[in-house]
């Protein structure tokens, strides 16, 4: 919800980092999906470097086209944009 709304980004980032610290299970999101959401939150918060790192979830799941597009956009962007 935080990633979609752009609100309470710090809470969303904290929750996703906690989720990613847990042992992998059959939870509602794969680690790749959680990293993609984390990248979206960090991008909206203005943390470009953190967003790029999180969107590298593509290495975990190549089917996340939204993460792939975000990574291309962020890596192609000039600093400050």
Buried (B, 14 or more C-beta within 10 A) or exposed (E): EBBEEEEEBEEBBEBBEEBBEEEEEEEEEBBBBBBBBBBBBBBBBEBBEBBBBBBBBBEBBEEBEEBBEBBEBBEEEEEEE
